[in-house]
Amino acid sequence: MLVLTRKVDEGIHIGDDIFIRIVEVGRGAVRLGIEAPNHVSIFRQEVYERIREQNLASAQGESSDVLNAARLFRQKGLEEE
């Protein structure tokens, strides 16, 4: 992890397209301004983790749905014979 010290109105560049500026410091918090291209998603950590958990749950649900559908399809085929 890279740790930097910056003052208000100073910032850092990440690559050519992302710029992070220190907007305000105080009361145990730091406010950041982030300039990035529209195709770059920016999320707070807790939001990112929630999205990731939901995506994992959704992916697991899809496989069980497919298995259930296949089982029903086989049962239907056996009933018709």
Secondary structure, DSSP 8 states (H G I E B T S, - for coil): -------TT-EEEETTTEEEEEEEEETTEEEEEEE--TTS----HHHHHHHHHHHHHHHHHHHHHHHHHHHHHHHHHHHH-
